[in-house]
């Protein structure tokens, strides 16, 4: 009974009924025995007993469980009241649903990315990603294998430390070659993450660095399902990766897609499966041996700071032991996975929390609006409330009932938001255009989102029901009943609360509008900005020459053939090779040691680099300021040459001629033969990093054909693809698209920000305008009688207009002033996300204030005009 | 006697005395609600009339406090009724209620029957 109070309640209710029946029966029996007639006895007994329902009611209160029944009764009453005004009910529910949905949508995106950084992994809160050297927003893999192994074996603060490196590869051997993202991983990779194999096993410690004739591979769930038809007996079978046979030893469970947040790894293999990585496994220097991303799991009870200290000390020892391999800055810093700069979460953490804050402002704004409407409704119902109060309802009961109306509204709104969010949470992926990375970013709809919706809808309900209810219940019943006859508006206290709520709405919507304006102008600035290269006529196509298992010589021949064939295509102005496309959120970094340059203490020696062929700069219109561009003769037989950008030249050889200077990369000297003008590498608002270009035919790894078209680059796509396939039909050709499309991803966060801020600002504007209109209209209507009297006493129509307008403008003015203060505080947070515009840009500020001011002026004008046109006689009569 | 007169002859129960009266009634044996009303009426010579609107809430409250227990039984007239029985805890409560009552009576008495000369001294 204790667990199901309502059942016990029903039983006890029945028993009480029976007890009272027995009482009446005995009373009747006694009276009949004394000689009364049956009918008369029954009536007398009932009279003597009194009001049976009242007795039951009072008795039930003694049980201490009456609240449940009371709640049910209050809920029924509230529902009846809400049904009576469907307009109010539908409007407010819809407004609340949209506002809650705004919050839950952004939260579901946070939930799907920052809160679930590694789907399937155990306790991701204990995982930390390691960064070495100067902190960077988009770092390259920071560790060599030997450094990683020393850290793993000598630390005292981690329960495990894993390492991985991932890249594209081609799965051959099937009917159709297929590109897949493969990760070389340390043997403890799955173990540290807490992943159990769905089939077979994962890697053994002795396999970590061991080359095998037939290497072992672990398949991801999606790959196993799609390419291998979910074969339950796949373990032990041989498949082909880049034309090498490998043995499947296990399949990862569904949902697990790898250790880098936001990217999908399809299959996993050990660090040196073919023995081709021996050099990498036995060196520490930046000459290509620094290639691993590293994630650690904190021991229980160890804080991130303690672990950072421990690892940093270890790193110091390593640097001291091998100083030549660790020039520059080597400090180790740790990040929790939700904001790990490796993968997507660095970007997420910079954007999504701010958007959630905006959404919260929208919810507050909506609550203020709904509270206004509710208060007006309660004022209209004050007679009913007063009567109920004089009939014996105490204030608590009235407040409870009124709050319940708000809570019911918000529960329905929450349910609607829940349904909406199950769809909107999946719209996150729309913001990421096709790109060269296996991006898996989307919102999720799990218990955390449901709890979030429940909490925000309950809070909203309390806010928009509680405030007006508490206010309305304060009105003394007698005065309300008396006042009704004199047609006084809801009292000065209600008037103040109403005005306060409208002020709040204006004050909250101003920062939303301002941020929206700033984001929209950022977006426009990004679209109009000059990245330093001309991308419109460019088409790029990736060719998997490096991932299908060709020998070096075969690859070289094929590349030459491709360049010749594509250059000869009609419509092609210039064809060149590169292994990197700027502004695609990816970059290559390497430590470089400039000749004769003494780095400052703690200075990072990392440079961005790209390998490009002859005519690359010509086709992108990047001017060569000094020296020369690469030529086809800068091949593997020729001396290593390099072109640096202005930033690199200025940093390493200030005031000197950089031409002829040497730079050590990968342990080899490169001679500077040219200086290129600076251009954008990652994002328009980046701070310039030194960039070096090397000759494609000396260092190129990936092959991207870059074609400058005479007309629309899209039209060239089929011809380019055909030309490559004519050379070798097995060559995978992928990511064939205009450069303008590829670089869109660099502004995708600006698009997310301005889209959401735009929607939120629109909601804010509509709510603020309707809010002020509603209140001014309502108060003007309440003053109809007074206005009639004024006009009868000689006030002109202009006077009336001024009277009504002024009261609205006062509210607007105060709201704008408060909002301005709030907005200027808030824009400081988004300053980092803006481009080409200051956070306090006066033009945006003034136009937003004018927009909001004009809207509220309009909202005040309509009620004012109506009041002005009233016939004073009929106005006076109206009570 | 008209009903109005009857009503006037009754005495409004003092706050807190109803619990004591019910517990006292139950001292004489388990009883149902109707029986308690009748017993109080008879023993007070028709002066104390307990309203059902007070009796049943009181009984249920006493049961919740653990001073009485109830069970369904057949009455002598074959009527199924809920019988209340005083518990050990209830007896203790009754004793303390009674003590308090006696002190009140004494105190009120000493106020009401105060002799003038005593007040001067």
Interface residues (C-beta under 8 A of the other chain):
Chain A: X15 X16 X18 X19 X20 X22 X23 X25 X26 X27 X29 X30 X49 X50 X51 X54 X55 X58 X59 X61 X62 X63 X64
Chain B: X32 X33 X34 X35 X38 X51 X52 X53 X56 X57 X60 X61 X64 X75 X77 X79 X80 X81 X82
